Amino acid sequence: MNDINSSLSKLMATPTKLPLLPEIIPILGLVAAVVIDLSSKRKKTIFLYKISASAMLVSASILLWQWVSFPASERSCNNEFGNLFRFFLLICSFLSVSSSVDYILCSKMPLAEFLLLQLSAGLGGMVLSCANDLVTIYVSLEFIALSSCFLSGYTKRDMRSNEASTKFLLMSGASSSPLLYGFSSLYAPSGGRLQLDETVDGILFNQYRSIIYISTAFITAGTLFKLSLPPFHQWTPDVYEGSPTPVVALFSVTSKVAALVSFTRLFGLIFPDLSNEWHGAVGLLATFSMILGNLIAVTQRSVKRMLAYPSISQIGYIMIGILSADSENGYASMITYTFIYILMNLGAFACITLFGLRTGTDNIRDYVGLYMKDPVLTFSSILRSLSLGGMPPLSGFFGKLHLFWHGWKAGSYPLVLVALVTSVISIYYYLKIIKSMFTEKSENNNTPIIFRQNSLVYPSVLISKNSLEIVMIICALTSTLLGIFIDPIIEITRNTFF
């Protein structure tokens, strides 16, 4: 009897040992959703959403099980850094899907294709998190970029969406070219090697120093396009404003997190001998991103366009953790703040999506009197705004505190000082939105609505938006309570190597 029980337990544990099972489960969920959509005469949109969301949850559970139960040799990603970001991307995909389904139902667009593209971007990011060769890194980045490009133009009859898709395609191609050129410049000096560790061992820095400098410059430019750091940020505000709001939420977290893990692993593994050079260049660009992002955001009237500029400055804050990281802390402050930023930003766009579905606008002036119409939406928006601004005692404050303190201890004094000043500036434009919510609407205010969220989405108060409201409340609560548990999170992310 004991032998039978032992055999059954081994048989049940065998599937969970598959290294790529966390990626296989979402693929099976996508295939099932597409097949059901094609074979069913009646469009079962809610059922398709449940399949996709369940696939993300099951994949996240399996990833955690493999991470805790099995040694690194039996996992597809044998470094804790990549596993953490795989888990982050699964959270991004799940919350993005949950906040998109109501938007798609209200706009009467096909859901199956939207889910396919949205989760494909998340899968590309998961593969990128553990990619260990240059070809896989490049293909994964392009997979994310193409999925995002199609999503930005998903509302085909909206001219602004078409414009956003065109700009995103052109800028994505412009960023891919220098990145590919930088990779090809590494191929020959390394003796034709593609694996990251083998590339480092094969490069003779003294003999090919000029080529390595050129490769570093091109790879830096290509990755900073993906991260939207100045001067490679011009596409971000226009694409954010023209794309459907749930797609913008995906841009702001999934693509940024994937590009961030790619940047960290590339420069941490391949160019450790040139750390002074690329640290100086990236530190200067991070400073510009914090200054420009926050100053330009003050002048914006569209909420989506306004949040595009803080997303630029937030990457500048995260860069402090990358530039100041060492092997002892394992990039703990950067990873922790990235996790908090994911939840804060997704909550922000969930609030914007819900407001847009009910009013048809994303203009800041139309938030006037919102506290009387929807107290829950108002309260959630206040929590995520103050958390993004870094107001205590919310989680954004504790995340920035750990990030800036570690940067200060590492000697990045100018970066930390600029980050502190620009964080204070950011509070102004977040408070501007909060002030509008508690301002009574003037009877003489007959200004026509100009900034339409989407011409295909009609204002609706009667439609129940359960999943969107749940995501909004979850992100609002985490923006408040996550700061209490930040020490255990820091401890988990400590000693995380790639």
One Martini backbone bead per residue (centre of mass of N, CA, C, O) as a GRO file, in nm:
protein
  498
    1MET     BB    1   0.057   0.063  -0.020
    2ASN     BB    2   0.301   0.252  -0.003
    3ASP     BB    3   0.386   0.215  -0.299
    4ILE     BB    4   0.132   0.335  -0.423
    5ASN     BB    5   0.146   0.614  -0.291
    6SER     BB    6   0.427   0.682  -0.400
    7SER     BB    7   0.353   0.660  -0.702
    8LEU     BB    8   0.125   0.871  -0.704
    9SER     BB    9   0.294   1.112  -0.607
   10LYS     BB   10   0.497   1.103  -0.841
   11LEU     BB   11   0.285   1.131  -1.070
   12MET     BB   12   0.175   1.411  -0.968
   13ALA     BB   13   0.468   1.560  -0.967
   14THR     BB   14   0.571   1.547  -1.261
   15PRO     BB   15   0.424   1.789  -1.407
   16THR     BB   16   0.543   2.015  -1.207
   17LYS     BB   17   0.852   1.967  -1.328
   18LEU     BB   18   0.807   2.123  -1.563
   19PRO     BB   19   0.979   2.393  -1.660
   20LEU     BB   20   0.740   2.519  -1.875
   21LEU     BB   21   0.457   2.522  -1.731
   22PRO     BB   22   0.398   2.832  -1.681
   23GLU     BB   23   0.380   2.866  -2.005
   24ILE     BB   24   0.182   2.638  -2.097
   25ILE     BB   25  -0.085   2.715  -1.959
   26PRO     BB   26  -0.147   2.982  -2.117
   27ILE     BB   27  -0.143   2.851  -2.395
   28LEU     BB   28  -0.382   2.661  -2.346
   29GLY     BB   29  -0.582   2.887  -2.278
   30LEU     BB   30  -0.567   3.029  -2.554
   31VAL     BB   31  -0.649   2.794  -2.731
   32ALA     BB   32  -0.923   2.744  -2.596
   33ALA     BB   33  -1.044   3.025  -2.653
   34VAL     BB   34  -1.023   3.016  -2.963
   35VAL     BB   35  -1.179   2.753  -3.014
   36ILE     BB   36  -1.443   2.838  -2.877
   37ASP     BB   37  -1.492   3.089  -3.052
   38LEU     BB   38  -1.502   2.931  -3.331
   39SER     BB   39  -1.722   2.694  -3.244
   40SER     BB   40  -1.912   2.910  -3.142
   41LYS     BB   41  -2.204   3.082  -3.204
   42ARG     BB   42  -2.191   3.190  -2.923
   43LYS     BB   43  -2.064   3.448  -2.740
   44LYS     BB   44  -1.840   3.359  -2.467
   45THR     BB   45  -1.697   3.595  -2.298
   46ILE     BB   46  -1.687   3.514  -1.997
   47PHE     BB   47  -1.558   3.236  -2.043
   48LEU     BB   48  -1.296   3.338  -2.171
   49TYR     BB   49  -1.205   3.499  -1.928
   50LYS     BB   50  -1.193   3.262  -1.724
   51ILE     BB   51  -0.979   3.100  -1.870
   52SER     BB   52  -0.749   3.311  -1.868
   53ALA     BB   53  -0.745   3.372  -1.563
   54SER     BB   54  -0.698   3.079  -1.470
   55ALA     BB   55  -0.428   3.038  -1.616
   56MET     BB   56  -0.274   3.251  -1.451
   57LEU     BB   57  -0.320   3.132  -1.168
   58VAL     BB   58  -0.202   2.851  -1.219
   59SER     BB   59   0.077   2.946  -1.310
   60ALA     BB   60   0.150   3.093  -1.046
   61SER     BB   61   0.124   2.845  -0.862
   62ILE     BB   62   0.337   2.668  -1.004
   63LEU     BB   63   0.573   2.861  -0.973
   64LEU     BB   64   0.573   2.859  -0.663
   65TRP     BB   65   0.607   2.554  -0.629
   66GLN     BB   66   0.877   2.528  -0.779
   67TRP     BB   67   1.035   2.736  -0.612
   68VAL     BB   68   1.001   2.583  -0.329
   69SER     BB   69   1.038   2.257  -0.403
   70PHE     BB   70   1.263   2.299  -0.621
   71PRO     BB   71   1.544   2.298  -0.761
   72ALA     BB   72   1.718   2.480  -0.992
   73SER     BB   73   1.775   2.234  -1.197
   74GLU     BB   74   1.436   2.190  -1.233
   75ARG     BB   75   1.430   2.469  -1.364
   76SER     BB   76   1.405   2.699  -1.619
   77CYS     BB   77   1.483   2.910  -1.385
   78ASN     BB   78   1.794   2.938  -1.197
   79ASN     BB   79   1.694   3.231  -1.109
   80GLU     BB   80   1.542   3.454  -0.893
   81PHE     BB   81   1.507   3.699  -1.074
   82GLY     BB   82   1.334   3.565  -1.300
   83ASN     BB   83   1.106   3.450  -1.118
   84LEU     BB   84   0.999   3.715  -1.011
   85PHE     BB   85   0.924   3.835  -1.297
   86ARG     BB   86   0.731   3.616  -1.377
   87PHE     BB   87   0.529   3.676  -1.150
   88PHE     BB   88   0.476   3.970  -1.223
   89LEU     BB   89   0.363   3.911  -1.513
   90LEU     BB   90   0.121   3.745  -1.416
   91ILE     BB   91  -0.010   3.974  -1.262
   92CYS     BB   92  -0.037   4.166  -1.498
   93SER     BB   93  -0.216   3.981  -1.674
   94PHE     BB   94  -0.451   3.937  -1.481
   95LEU     BB   95  -0.524   4.240  -1.428
   96SER     BB   96  -0.555   4.321  -1.726
   97VAL     BB   97  -0.783   4.128  -1.799
   98SER     BB   98  -0.984   4.218  -1.574
   99SER     BB   99  -0.980   4.533  -1.682
  100SER     BB  100  -1.085   4.464  -1.995
  101VAL     BB  101  -1.361   4.316  -2.029
  102ASP     BB  102  -1.557   4.557  -1.989
  103TYR     BB  103  -1.455   4.728  -2.221
  104ILE     BB  104  -1.518   4.524  -2.448
  105LEU     BB  105  -1.823   4.499  -2.395
  106CYS     BB  106  -1.889   4.805  -2.435
  107SER     BB  107  -1.741   4.820  -2.732
  108LYS     BB  108  -1.800   4.557  -2.906
  109MET     BB  109  -1.552   4.367  -2.906
  110PRO     BB  110  -1.344   4.123  -2.955
  111LEU     BB  111  -1.203   3.905  -2.709
  112ALA     BB  112  -1.014   3.678  -2.808
  113GLU     BB  113  -0.797   3.855  -2.950
  114PHE     BB  114  -0.729   4.027  -2.705
  115LEU     BB  115  -0.630   3.796  -2.523
  116LEU     BB  116  -0.410   3.691  -2.709
  117LEU     BB  117  -0.235   3.953  -2.711
  118GLN     BB  118  -0.209   4.009  -2.408
  119LEU     BB  119  -0.083   3.726  -2.323
  120SER     BB  120   0.154   3.727  -2.522
  121ALA     BB  121   0.308   3.954  -2.385
  122GLY     BB  122   0.347   3.802  -2.115
  123LEU     BB  123   0.499   3.557  -2.233
  124GLY     BB  124   0.737   3.715  -2.348
  125GLY     BB  125   0.830   3.817  -2.067
  126MET     BB  126   0.885   3.539  -1.939
  127VAL     BB  127   1.103   3.450  -2.138
  128LEU     BB  128   1.289   3.700  -2.095
  129SER     BB  129   1.359   3.655  -1.789
  130CYS     BB  130   1.526   3.364  -1.884
  131ALA     BB  131   1.703   3.453  -2.094
  132ASN     BB  132   2.047   3.332  -2.228
  133ASP     BB  133   2.021   3.464  -2.518
  134LEU     BB  134   2.020   3.687  -2.777
  135VAL     BB  135   1.790   3.575  -2.952
  136THR     BB  136   1.570   3.543  -2.734
  137ILE     BB  137   1.567   3.837  -2.648
  138TYR     BB  138   1.486   3.959  -2.920
  139VAL     BB  139   1.228   3.794  -2.978
  140SER     BB  140   1.076   3.873  -2.718
  141LEU     BB  141   1.067   4.176  -2.765
  142GLU     BB  142   0.913   4.155  -3.039
  143PHE     BB  143   0.666   4.008  -2.931
  144ILE     BB  144   0.576   4.238  -2.749
  145ALA     BB  145   0.565   4.465  -2.963
  146LEU     BB  146   0.354   4.339  -3.156
  147SER     BB  147   0.127   4.303  -2.955
  148SER     BB  148   0.113   4.605  -2.874
  149CYS     BB  149   0.056   4.718  -3.155
  150PHE     BB  150  -0.217   4.573  -3.202
  151LEU     BB  151  -0.356   4.689  -2.946
  152SER     BB  152  -0.336   4.998  -3.012
  153GLY     BB  153  -0.521   4.917  -3.292
  154TYR     BB  154  -0.799   4.773  -3.210
  155THR     BB  155  -0.959   5.036  -3.276
  156LYS     BB  156  -1.004   5.076  -3.606
  157ARG     BB  157  -1.227   5.328  -3.606
  158ASP     BB  158  -0.999   5.484  -3.461
  159MET     BB  159  -0.777   5.728  -3.531
  160ARG     BB  160  -0.602   5.736  -3.272
  161SER     BB  161  -0.533   5.435  -3.270
  162ASN     BB  162  -0.393   5.429  -3.546
  163GLU     BB  163  -0.175   5.634  -3.474
  164ALA     BB  164  -0.053   5.478  -3.235
  165SER     BB  165   0.025   5.223  -3.395
  166THR     BB  166   0.217   5.361  -3.595
  167LYS     BB  167   0.414   5.483  -3.390
  168PHE     BB  168   0.487   5.219  -3.247
  169LEU     BB  169   0.602   5.073  -3.495
  170LEU     BB  170   0.826   5.277  -3.566
  171MET     BB  171   0.968   5.286  -3.283
  172SER     BB  172   1.020   4.983  -3.261
  173GLY     BB  173   1.201   4.966  -3.511
  174ALA     BB  174   1.408   5.183  -3.415
  175SER     BB  175   1.494   5.009  -3.158
  176SER     BB  176   1.575   4.732  -3.292
  177SER     BB  177   1.818   4.806  -3.465
  178PRO     BB  178   2.036   4.884  -3.247
  179LEU     BB  179   2.008   4.622  -3.087
  180LEU     BB  180   2.099   4.428  -3.314
  181TYR     BB  181   2.371   4.566  -3.363
  182GLY     BB  182   2.481   4.518  -3.077
  183PHE     BB  183   2.469   4.208  -3.088
  184SER     BB  184   2.648   4.171  -3.345
  185SER     BB  185   2.904   4.305  -3.207
  186LEU     BB  186   2.934   4.052  -3.003
  187TYR     BB  187   2.967   3.796  -3.178
  188ALA     BB  188   3.261   3.815  -3.285
  189PRO     BB  189   3.436   3.875  -3.020
  190SER     BB  190   3.310   3.594  -2.885
  191GLY     BB  191   3.321   3.360  -3.112
  192GLY     BB  192   3.004   3.294  -3.171
  193ARG     BB  193   2.839   3.366  -2.918
  194LEU     BB  194   2.509   3.365  -2.729
  195GLN     BB  195   2.561   3.322  -2.455
  196LEU     BB  196   2.608   3.521  -2.192
  197ASP     BB  197   2.842   3.377  -2.040
  198GLU     BB  198   3.009   3.313  -2.300
  199THR     BB  199   3.042   3.603  -2.398
  200VAL     BB  200   3.210   3.705  -2.161
  201ASP     BB  201   3.444   3.490  -2.186
  202GLY     BB  202   3.511   3.559  -2.506
  203ILE     BB  203   3.581   3.845  -2.450
  204LEU     BB  204   3.830   4.086  -2.554
  205PHE     BB  205   3.860   4.393  -2.424
  206ASN     BB  206   4.146   4.488  -2.516
  207GLN     BB  207   4.105   4.418  -2.830
  208TYR     BB  208   3.768   4.521  -2.840
  209ARG     BB  209   3.692   4.804  -2.716
  210SER     BB  210   3.553   4.971  -2.942
  211ILE     BB  211   3.329   4.765  -3.005
  212ILE     BB  212   3.210   4.757  -2.719
  213TYR     BB  213   3.126   5.053  -2.710
  214ILE     BB  214   2.930   5.039  -2.947
  215SER     BB  215   2.750   4.817  -2.834
  216THR     BB  216   2.665   4.967  -2.578
  217ALA     BB  217   2.526   5.206  -2.717
  218PHE     BB  218   2.311   5.043  -2.880
  219ILE     BB  219   2.183   4.888  -2.645
  220THR     BB  220   2.100   5.132  -2.485
  221ALA     BB  221   1.912   5.258  -2.696
  222GLY     BB  222   1.720   5.012  -2.735
  223THR     BB  223   1.626   4.985  -2.431
  224LEU     BB  224   1.536   5.287  -2.381
  225PHE     BB  225   1.298   5.277  -2.570
  226LYS     BB  226   1.135   5.072  -2.398
  227LEU     BB  227   1.158   5.264  -2.127
  228SER     BB  228   1.132   5.580  -2.190
  229LEU     BB  229   1.398   5.736  -2.203
  230PRO     BB  230   1.561   6.001  -2.232
  231PRO     BB  231   1.532   6.072  -2.581
  232PHE     BB  232   1.315   5.794  -2.604
  233HIS     BB  233   0.995   5.921  -2.532
  234GLN     BB  234   0.805   6.046  -2.763
  235TRP     BB  235   0.587   5.807  -2.800
  236THR     BB  236   0.430   5.777  -2.530
  237PRO     BB  237   0.199   5.996  -2.512
  238ASP     BB  238   0.055   5.928  -2.785
  239VAL     BB  239   0.001   5.626  -2.729
  240TYR     BB  240  -0.156   5.661  -2.466
  241GLU     BB  241  -0.386   5.849  -2.578
  242GLY     BB  242  -0.484   5.655  -2.831
  243SER     BB  243  -0.519   5.417  -2.669
  244PRO     BB  244  -0.661   5.194  -2.503
  245THR     BB  245  -0.669   5.185  -2.168
  246PRO     BB  246  -0.593   4.880  -2.115
  247VAL     BB  247  -0.340   4.898  -2.295
  248VAL     BB  248  -0.190   5.110  -2.130
  249ALA     BB  249  -0.163   4.934  -1.882
  250LEU     BB  250   0.017   4.728  -2.023
  251PHE     BB  251   0.247   4.916  -2.103
  252SER     BB  252   0.317   5.026  -1.803
  253VAL     BB  253   0.413   4.719  -1.719
  254THR     BB  254   0.493   4.480  -1.903
  255SER     BB  255   0.698   4.620  -2.096
  256LYS     BB  256   0.868   4.752  -1.870
  257VAL     BB  257   0.947   4.498  -1.710
  258ALA     BB  258   1.081   4.347  -1.944
  259ALA     BB  259   1.292   4.569  -2.011
  260LEU     BB  260   1.420   4.575  -1.728
  261VAL     BB  261   1.527   4.282  -1.713
  262SER     BB  262   1.697   4.303  -1.967
  263PHE     BB  263   1.883   4.534  -1.883
  264THR     BB  264   1.998   4.410  -1.621
  265ARG     BB  265   2.122   4.148  -1.744
  266LEU     BB  266   2.296   4.262  -1.968
  267PHE     BB  267   2.473   4.467  -1.791
  268GLY     BB  268   2.545   4.268  -1.553
  269LEU     BB  269   2.691   4.045  -1.748
  270ILE     BB  270   2.849   4.185  -1.999
  271PHE     BB  271   2.926   4.498  -1.855
  272PRO     BB  272   3.112   4.511  -1.584
  273ASP     BB  273   3.379   4.661  -1.699
  274LEU     BB  274   3.167   4.919  -1.790
  275SER     BB  275   3.021   5.059  -1.545
  276ASN     BB  276   3.110   5.356  -1.550
  277GLU     BB  277   3.001   5.429  -1.828
  278TRP     BB  278   2.693   5.331  -1.809
  279HIS     BB  279   2.629   5.469  -1.543
  280GLY     BB  280   2.664   5.761  -1.637
  281ALA     BB  281   2.462   5.763  -1.873
  282VAL     BB  282   2.209   5.652  -1.721
  283GLY     BB  283   2.207   5.863  -1.493
  284LEU     BB  284   2.154   6.106  -1.676
  285LEU     BB  285   1.886   6.000  -1.800
  286ALA     BB  286   1.737   5.964  -1.530
  287THR     BB  287   1.740   6.262  -1.456
  288PHE     BB  288   1.577   6.362  -1.701
  289SER     BB  289   1.326   6.188  -1.649
  290MET     BB  290   1.244   6.315  -1.374
  291ILE     BB  291   1.219   6.606  -1.472
  292LEU     BB  292   1.044   6.592  -1.732
  293GLY     BB  293   0.810   6.414  -1.638
  294ASN     BB  294   0.708   6.609  -1.404
  295LEU     BB  295   0.689   6.886  -1.550
  296ILE     BB  296   0.499   6.803  -1.792
  297ALA     BB  297   0.260   6.683  -1.622
  298VAL     BB  298   0.147   6.959  -1.513
  299THR     BB  299   0.026   7.051  -1.817
  300GLN     BB  300  -0.189   6.841  -1.827
  301ARG     BB  301  -0.540   6.730  -1.919
  302SER     BB  302  -0.488   6.439  -1.968
  303VAL     BB  303  -0.466   6.157  -1.788
  304LYS     BB  304  -0.315   5.966  -1.978
  305ARG     BB  305  -0.093   6.170  -2.055
  306MET     BB  306   0.000   6.230  -1.769
  307LEU     BB  307   0.084   5.922  -1.699
  308ALA     BB  308   0.318   5.905  -1.904
  309TYR     BB  309   0.527   6.082  -1.749
  310PRO     BB  310   0.549   5.924  -1.479
  311SER     BB  311   0.654   5.664  -1.620
  312ILE     BB  312   0.924   5.794  -1.687
  313SER     BB  313   1.009   5.872  -1.395
  314GLN     BB  314   0.990   5.589  -1.263
  315ILE     BB  315   1.232   5.470  -1.416
  316GLY     BB  316   1.433   5.661  -1.284
  317TYR     BB  317   1.399   5.549  -1.000
  318ILE     BB  318   1.473   5.250  -1.064
  319MET     BB  319   1.767   5.315  -1.161
  320ILE     BB  320   1.886   5.354  -0.882
  321GLY     BB  321   1.889   5.051  -0.809
  322ILE     BB  322   2.070   4.956  -1.044
  323LEU     BB  323   2.319   5.156  -1.000
  324SER     BB  324   2.332   5.066  -0.669
  325ALA     BB  325   2.379   4.778  -0.695
  326ASP     BB  326   2.449   4.466  -0.527
  327SER     BB  327   2.510   4.142  -0.414
  328GLU     BB  328   2.380   4.168  -0.131
  329ASN     BB  329   2.080   4.280  -0.209
  330GLY     BB  330   1.975   4.194  -0.498
  331TYR     BB  331   1.786   4.432  -0.591
  332ALA     BB  332   1.560   4.484  -0.374
  333SER     BB  333   1.455   4.775  -0.417
  334MET     BB  334   1.381   4.748  -0.715
  335ILE     BB  335   1.185   4.506  -0.698
  336THR     BB  336   0.989   4.622  -0.488
  337TYR     BB  337   0.906   4.880  -0.646
  338THR     BB  338   0.802   4.734  -0.895
  339PHE     BB  339   0.569   4.588  -0.753
  340ILE     BB  340   0.427   4.844  -0.652
  341TYR     BB  341   0.396   4.983  -0.930
  342ILE     BB  342   0.210   4.781  -1.061
  343LEU     BB  343  -0.033   4.822  -0.865
  344MET     BB  344  -0.062   5.128  -0.889
  345ASN     BB  345  -0.098   5.152  -1.203
  346LEU     BB  346  -0.334   4.957  -1.243
  347GLY     BB  347  -0.523   5.117  -1.056
  348ALA     BB  348  -0.523   5.379  -1.215
  349PHE     BB  349  -0.639   5.254  -1.488
  350ALA     BB  350  -0.896   5.140  -1.365
  351CYS     BB  351  -1.017   5.415  -1.293
  352ILE     BB  352  -1.010   5.535  -1.579
  353THR     BB  353  -1.185   5.321  -1.716
  354LEU     BB  354  -1.439   5.358  -1.543
  355PHE     BB  355  -1.477   5.660  -1.599
  356GLY     BB  356  -1.490   5.636  -1.911
  357LEU     BB  357  -1.745   5.447  -1.923
  358ARG     BB  358  -1.934   5.672  -1.770
  359THR     BB  359  -1.836   5.947  -1.957
  360GLY     BB  360  -1.621   5.954  -2.217
  361THR     BB  361  -1.362   6.063  -2.049
  362ASP     BB  362  -1.006   6.213  -1.969
  363ASN     BB  363  -1.057   6.476  -1.830
  364ILE     BB  364  -0.984   6.652  -1.551
  365ARG     BB  365  -1.241   6.846  -1.541
  366ASP     BB  366  -1.448   6.585  -1.526
  367TYR     BB  367  -1.387   6.525  -1.204
  368VAL     BB  368  -1.597   6.699  -1.110
  369GLY     BB  369  -1.780   6.577  -0.841
  370LEU     BB  370  -1.717   6.262  -0.788
  371TYR     BB  371  -1.786   6.216  -0.479
  372MET     BB  372  -2.106   6.220  -0.534
  373LYS     BB  373  -2.122   5.977  -0.751
  374ASP     BB  374  -1.832   5.807  -0.659
  375PRO     BB  375  -1.678   5.714  -0.376
  376VAL     BB  376  -1.507   5.464  -0.453
  377LEU     BB  377  -1.353   5.588  -0.690
  378THR     BB  378  -1.238   5.823  -0.532
  379PHE     BB  379  -1.085   5.664  -0.312
  380SER     BB  380  -0.906   5.498  -0.506
  381SER     BB  381  -0.772   5.741  -0.650
  382ILE     BB  382  -0.641   5.863  -0.399
  383LEU     BB  383  -0.459   5.627  -0.316
  384ARG     BB  384  -0.297   5.597  -0.585
  385SER     BB  385  -0.195   5.890  -0.606
  386LEU     BB  386  -0.044   5.910  -0.331
  387SER     BB  387   0.135   5.663  -0.383
  388LEU     BB  388   0.276   5.767  -0.641
  389GLY     BB  389   0.379   6.031  -0.483
  390GLY     BB  390   0.482   5.934  -0.182
  391MET     BB  391   0.278   5.916   0.053
  392PRO     BB  392   0.227   5.898   0.371
  393PRO     BB  393   0.163   5.547   0.456
  394LEU     BB  394   0.217   5.441   0.180
  395SER     BB  395   0.375   5.222  -0.033
  396GLY     BB  396   0.528   5.432  -0.208
  397PHE     BB  397   0.695   5.550   0.020
  398PHE     BB  398   0.851   5.290   0.109
  399GLY     BB  399   0.972   5.228  -0.167
  400LYS     BB  400   1.131   5.497  -0.195
  401LEU     BB  401   1.288   5.483   0.067
  402HIS     BB  402   1.458   5.232  -0.004
  403LEU     BB  403   1.569   5.332  -0.272
  404PHE     BB  404   1.704   5.602  -0.175
  405TRP     BB  405   1.875   5.488   0.059
  406HIS     BB  406   2.047   5.300  -0.110
  407GLY     BB  407   2.156   5.519  -0.301
  408TRP     BB  408   2.294   5.683  -0.079
  409LYS     BB  409   2.486   5.456   0.027
  410ALA     BB  410   2.616   5.424  -0.275
  411GLY     BB  411   2.658   5.747  -0.378
  412SER     BB  412   2.382   5.870  -0.526
  413TYR     BB  413   2.326   6.183  -0.467
  414PRO     BB  414   2.209   6.331  -0.717
  415LEU     BB  415   1.979   6.132  -0.778
  416VAL     BB  416   1.832   6.152  -0.502
  417LEU     BB  417   1.780   6.457  -0.502
  418VAL     BB  418   1.613   6.464  -0.760
  419ALA     BB  419   1.400   6.259  -0.663
  420LEU     BB  420   1.292   6.425  -0.425
  421VAL     BB  421   1.202   6.678  -0.579
  422THR     BB  422   1.019   6.534  -0.796
  423SER     BB  423   0.826   6.403  -0.591
  424VAL     BB  424   0.706   6.671  -0.497
  425ILE     BB  425   0.598   6.755  -0.774
  426SER     BB  426   0.403   6.511  -0.818
  427ILE     BB  427   0.194   6.588  -0.599
  428TYR     BB  428   0.056   6.819  -0.748
  429TYR     BB  429  -0.091   6.661  -0.990
  430TYR     BB  430  -0.245   6.471  -0.799
  431LEU     BB  431  -0.394   6.695  -0.635
  432LYS     BB  432  -0.548   6.814  -0.875
  433ILE     BB  433  -0.741   6.575  -0.905
  434ILE     BB  434  -0.852   6.571  -0.616
  435LYS     BB  435  -0.968   6.855  -0.623
  436SER     BB  436  -1.175   6.801  -0.849
  437MET     BB  437  -1.347   6.587  -0.695
  438PHE     BB  438  -1.414   6.824  -0.453
  439THR     BB  439  -1.548   6.995  -0.673
  440GLU     BB  440  -1.798   7.180  -0.757
  441LYS     BB  441  -2.016   7.208  -1.007
  442SER     BB  442  -2.070   7.432  -1.242
  443GLU     BB  443  -2.345   7.568  -1.405
  444ASN     BB  444  -2.160   7.738  -1.627
  445ASN     BB  445  -2.032   7.466  -1.730
  446ASN     BB  446  -2.022   7.432  -2.101
  447THR     BB  447  -1.786   7.266  -2.175
  448PRO     BB  448  -1.676   7.077  -2.407
  449ILE     BB  449  -1.588   6.763  -2.490
  450ILE     BB  450  -1.266   6.652  -2.613
  451PHE     BB  451  -1.154   6.406  -2.444
  452ARG     BB  452  -1.180   6.104  -2.578
  453GLN     BB  453  -1.129   5.786  -2.511
  454ASN     BB  454  -1.358   5.656  -2.712
  455SER     BB  455  -1.573   5.636  -2.984
  456LEU     BB  456  -1.681   5.326  -2.904
  457VAL     BB  457  -1.737   5.433  -2.614
  458TYR     BB  458  -2.010   5.449  -2.407
  459PRO     BB  459  -2.178   5.589  -2.179
  460SER     BB  460  -2.216   5.399  -1.861
  461VAL     BB  461  -2.411   5.304  -1.560
  462LEU     BB  462  -2.569   5.018  -1.589
  463ILE     BB  463  -2.319   4.861  -1.614
  464SER     BB  464  -2.161   4.593  -1.491
  465LYS     BB  465  -1.818   4.616  -1.327
  466ASN     BB  466  -1.676   4.388  -1.151
  467SER     BB  467  -1.377   4.332  -1.233
  468LEU     BB  468  -1.285   4.629  -1.233
  469GLU     BB  469  -1.357   4.687  -0.935
  470ILE     BB  470  -1.178   4.472  -0.809
  471VAL     BB  471  -0.909   4.577  -0.913
  472MET     BB  472  -0.934   4.857  -0.787
  473ILE     BB  473  -0.951   4.761  -0.490
  474ILE     BB  474  -0.695   4.592  -0.472
  475CYS     BB  475  -0.496   4.822  -0.549
  476ALA     BB  476  -0.582   5.015  -0.321
  477LEU     BB  477  -0.504   4.829  -0.084
  478THR     BB  478  -0.204   4.786  -0.164
  479SER     BB  479  -0.134   5.094  -0.158
  480THR     BB  480  -0.173   5.081   0.163
  481LEU     BB  481  -0.061   4.785   0.292
  482LEU     BB  482   0.225   4.709   0.169
  483GLY     BB  483   0.406   4.884   0.362
  484ILE     BB  484   0.383   4.695   0.613
  485PHE     BB  485   0.524   4.441   0.427
  486ILE     BB  486   0.816   4.531   0.320
  487ASP     BB  487   1.027   4.367   0.479
  488PRO     BB  488   0.959   4.080   0.372
  489ILE     BB  489   1.002   4.156   0.075
  490ILE     BB  490   1.296   4.237   0.097
  491GLU     BB  491   1.392   3.959   0.202
  492ILE     BB  492   1.312   3.796  -0.051
  493THR     BB  493   1.488   3.987  -0.258
  494ARG     BB  494   1.729   3.907  -0.129
  495ASN     BB  495   1.979   3.758  -0.291
  496THR     BB  496   1.929   3.827  -0.604
  497PHE     BB  497   2.030   3.655  -0.883
  498PHE     BB  498   2.155   3.646  -1.249
   0.00000   0.00000   0.00000
